[in-house]
Amino acid sequence: EKEYLSKVDGYGDKKLDIYRPINVASTQRVPVVFIIHWGWWVEGTTKDSPVMVEFWKYFHQNGMAYVPISYTLSNTTRAWYDKVYKEIDCALQWVHANKDTYYFDTNNITVWWWSAGAHLALQYALNQSNYQDTSCPWNIKMPKFQKVLPIATPTDLTKDFTKTVAGDITNLLEAFLWAKRGTPEFIERAKVNSPVNFVNKDNKHLKYYMIHGLKDDLVTYNDH
């Protein structure tokens, strides 16, 4: 028996997937798990991991909607990071604009995922007012975000990423920041894209539960 409603919709020039459980009444508000996929900022899709399937099952069985989004990858356009944060904002505007179509509980949204997606989620949540997308078709000013669940999150992009378990991955940061390592532009952009620099009293409303593996040698536990 099918467990969920599956549909693809669009926000701006991007797509998102909607999975709403059908084991709850169609008019019952359901919590939303909003997913920003992983992929080193340069690759990945909303369906690129078998792990996602297991999570879909869990969310549906527990009465939650699941909304993974696509976004512009960092090796495709300049000033990418500013663009993608606004894409995240526009996608969340879509969720709010369609809350009565899919009966989303917009007071209960959690932004979540791994690695690069976790970084984007946390950075957006900590700087939400700076990333409002006023060009988004709905132009909804988002309420302050409440919950984010980042896993294996790079929180400080100014650290040395030349000797990770995957080797020197600085080229991925260079693609993300559109700047060469060691240049003033790289240093400044790494700072302004490091979530650790925005944990302050202005964000005391935000609840974030960070998960990290003690044996993860790529984004180490001490990076937090």
KAFEN-V54784 format. One line per field, one symbol per residue. phi: phi as a letter, one per 30 degrees, with the letter a starting at -180 (. if undefined). psi: psi as a letter, one per 40 degrees, with the letter a starting at -180 (. if undefined). A space follows every 10 residues. Layout:
phi = ???
psi = ???
This chain:
phi = .dcadbacbb bhcccbccbc dcdbedccdb dcccccddki icajbdbcbe eeeddeeddd dcicdbbdcc adddccadhd dddddddddd dddeeddcdd dchdcdcbcc calchedddd ddddddbedd cdcdddechc dddedcbbbc chcdcbdddd cdbddcjdce edddddchad ejdedddddd ddcceedbda ddcdddcbcc cbddcdcdcd eddc
psi = hheihhihai hbeiiiihhh ieeiieehhi ihhhhhiafe eeaiiefehd dddddddddd defiihgiii ihieeeiifd dddddddddd dddddddede defigeeghh hiaibddddd dddddefdde ehgeeiddfh hhihidhhgh hfhheheeih fefideahed ddddddefii heiddddddd deehddeeha defedhhhhh hihdehedgi dee.
